[in-house]
Every structure is written in C-alpha cells, then in structure tokens.
Amino acid sequence: MSDKKVARRASRHLAVKTMFSKIKLIIRAYAPEFPYEKIAPINKALLVLGIGEMKFLGTPPVVVINEYVELAKEFGEEKSASFINGVLDNFRKRAGLKGSRKEEKSED
C-alpha cells in the first residue's frame, strides 16, 4: 500500500473518530437522563446514525426521524421508538433544522 493510501485512510479514520465523538456528546446532551453507557446498543446505533445523517450528511430531518423510528420499532425494545423519536426531534429543534415538509413550505 502506498504512503498516500495509508495517509488517506488514516485521515478518514481520524475524521470518523472525531465525528463519532461529537455525536456521542450530542446524545449525552439530548438524553441527559440516560447515561450513554446504559443506552441499549441498538438505540445507540440508531441515534449515532440518525444524528450523523442530519448533522454531517444533510439528510432532511423528517426523513431521518421517520426512518430511524421505524427501525427502532422493528429492531429495538418496547420503548425504543419513542426514545429515538424524542432524542432525534429534540436535536432537530435545538439545532434549528427544519423538521417537516410543512415547515419547509411555510418559509418559501
């Protein structure tokens, strides 16, 4: 493997690690009554991916929230869907992201 490829991979790895650290801080801030270490693994995964999509990929929040709530219903525990919905929507509101198609249309 060339030095350039190694450097590129190392750079990507560092970027992902940095994003993951930021997302963990966001989860802690928006779900303070649930210690991160005690959140069910499936819920952590859904929150990390959902927040990452909204914050770093620019996926519309309404799409992200709907998709991850559906995944929580299918793969999570009994209360996972409402937990995922609450944390992602709380993040969306405080981050100033538009949350619904109605909100997006009302500003046009």
Sine and cosine of phi, psi and omega as CSV:
sin_phi,cos_phi,sin_psi,cos_psi,sin_omega,cos_omega
0.00,0.00,0.70,-0.71,-0.04,-1.00
-0.96,0.28,0.32,-0.95,0.02,-1.00
-0.87,0.49,-0.59,0.81,0.01,-1.00
-0.90,0.44,-0.68,0.73,0.00,-1.00
-0.91,0.42,-0.66,0.75,0.03,-1.00
-0.89,0.46,-0.70,0.72,0.00,-1.00
-0.90,0.44,-0.65,0.76,0.01,-1.00
-0.90,0.44,-0.71,0.71,0.02,-1.00
-0.90,0.44,-0.66,0.75,0.02,-1.00
-0.89,0.45,-0.64,0.76,0.02,-1.00
-0.90,0.43,-0.70,0.71,0.03,-1.00
-0.89,0.46,-0.69,0.73,0.00,-1.00
-0.86,0.50,-0.69,0.72,0.02,-1.00
-0.90,0.43,-0.65,0.76,0.02,-1.00
-0.90,0.45,-0.70,0.72,0.01,-1.00
-0.90,0.44,-0.68,0.73,0.03,-1.00
-0.87,0.49,-0.67,0.75,0.02,-1.00
-0.90,0.43,-0.71,0.70,0.02,-1.00
-0.88,0.47,-0.68,0.73,-0.01,-1.00
-0.88,0.47,-0.67,0.75,0.03,-1.00
-0.89,0.46,-0.67,0.74,0.03,-1.00
-0.90,0.43,-0.67,0.75,-0.01,-1.00
-0.91,0.41,-0.64,0.77,0.06,-1.00
-0.87,0.49,-0.64,0.77,0.05,-1.00
-0.90,0.44,-0.64,0.77,0.03,-1.00
-0.89,0.46,-0.71,0.70,0.01,-1.00
-0.87,0.49,-0.69,0.72,0.03,-1.00
-0.88,0.48,-0.62,0.79,-0.02,-1.00
-0.95,0.31,-0.59,0.81,-0.08,-1.00
-0.99,-0.11,-0.05,1.00,0.10,-0.99
-0.66,-0.75,0.84,0.54,-0.13,-0.99
-0.90,0.43,-0.42,0.91,-0.02,-1.00
-0.99,0.16,-0.06,1.00,0.02,-1.00
-0.86,-0.51,0.97,-0.23,0.03,-1.00
-0.83,0.55,0.73,-0.68,-0.07,-1.00
-0.77,0.64,-0.68,0.74,-0.06,-1.00
-0.91,0.42,-0.36,0.93,-0.04,-1.00
-0.98,-0.18,-0.08,1.00,0.06,-1.00
-0.94,0.33,0.69,-0.73,-0.01,-1.00
-0.83,0.56,0.63,-0.77,-0.04,-1.00
-0.79,0.61,-0.65,0.76,0.00,-1.00
-0.91,0.42,-0.62,0.78,0.02,-1.00
-0.93,0.38,-0.63,0.78,0.07,-1.00
-0.87,0.49,-0.73,0.69,-0.02,-1.00
-0.87,0.49,-0.70,0.71,-0.01,-1.00
-0.90,0.43,-0.66,0.75,0.01,-1.00
-0.92,0.40,-0.69,0.72,0.01,-1.00
-0.87,0.49,-0.74,0.67,-0.02,-1.00
-0.92,0.39,-0.68,0.73,-0.03,-1.00
-0.90,0.43,-0.73,0.68,0.02,-1.00
-0.91,0.41,-0.65,0.76,0.04,-1.00
-0.87,0.50,-0.67,0.74,0.03,-1.00
-0.89,0.45,-0.69,0.72,-0.02,-1.00
-0.94,0.33,-0.71,0.70,-0.12,-0.99
-0.98,0.21,-0.69,0.72,-0.15,-0.99
-0.96,-0.27,-0.40,0.92,-0.04,-1.00
-0.96,-0.28,-0.22,0.97,0.04,-1.00
0.96,0.28,0.35,0.94,0.05,-1.00
-0.92,0.39,0.69,-0.72,-0.01,-1.00
-0.82,0.57,0.76,-0.65,-0.04,-1.00
-0.81,0.59,-0.63,0.78,-0.02,-1.00
-0.87,0.50,-0.61,0.79,0.02,-1.00
-0.94,0.35,-0.74,0.68,-0.02,-1.00
-0.86,0.50,-0.78,0.63,-0.06,-1.00
-0.88,0.48,-0.72,0.69,0.01,-1.00
-0.87,0.50,-0.72,0.69,-0.04,-1.00
-0.90,0.44,-0.71,0.70,-0.06,-1.00
-0.96,0.26,-0.47,0.88,0.12,-0.99
-0.92,0.39,-0.66,0.75,0.04,-1.00
-0.90,0.44,-0.66,0.75,0.05,-1.00
-0.89,0.45,-0.63,0.78,0.03,-1.00
-0.90,0.43,-0.63,0.77,0.03,-1.00
-0.88,0.47,-0.64,0.77,-0.06,-1.00
-0.98,0.19,-0.66,0.75,-0.15,-0.99
-0.92,-0.38,-0.21,0.98,-0.08,-1.00
-1.00,-0.03,-0.19,-0.98,0.03,-1.00
-1.00,0.08,-0.03,-1.00,-0.08,-1.00
-0.82,0.57,-0.68,0.73,-0.07,-1.00
-0.98,-0.19,0.16,0.99,-0.06,-1.00
-0.87,0.49,-0.69,0.73,-0.07,-1.00
-0.87,0.49,-0.70,0.71,-0.01,-1.00
-0.94,0.34,-0.56,0.83,0.05,-1.00
-0.91,0.42,-0.75,0.66,0.00,-1.00
-0.88,0.48,-0.71,0.70,0.01,-1.00
-0.86,0.51,-0.73,0.69,-0.04,-1.00
-0.89,0.46,-0.73,0.68,-0.03,-1.00
-0.93,0.38,-0.74,0.68,-0.02,-1.00
-0.90,0.43,-0.65,0.76,0.00,-1.00
-0.94,0.34,-0.61,0.79,0.06,-1.00
-0.88,0.47,-0.69,0.72,0.06,-1.00
-0.87,0.49,-0.72,0.69,-0.02,-1.00
-0.84,0.54,-0.74,0.68,-0.04,-1.00
-0.90,0.43,-0.75,0.67,-0.05,-1.00
-0.95,0.31,-0.43,0.90,0.03,-1.00
-0.99,0.12,-0.09,1.00,0.03,-1.00
0.97,0.26,0.41,0.91,0.01,-1.00
-1.00,0.04,0.59,-0.81,0.07,-1.00
-0.93,0.36,0.67,-0.74,-0.14,-0.99
-0.95,-0.32,-0.32,0.95,-0.05,-1.00
-0.63,-0.77,0.28,-0.96,0.03,-1.00
-0.90,0.43,-0.53,0.85,0.05,-1.00
-0.89,0.46,-0.70,0.71,0.02,-1.00
-0.89,0.46,-0.64,0.77,-0.01,-1.00
-0.91,0.41,-0.66,0.75,-0.02,-1.00
-0.95,0.32,-0.56,0.83,-0.06,-1.00
-0.92,0.39,-0.36,0.93,0.01,-1.00
-1.00,-0.02,-0.13,0.99,-0.01,-1.00
-0.97,0.25,0.00,0.00,0.00,0.00
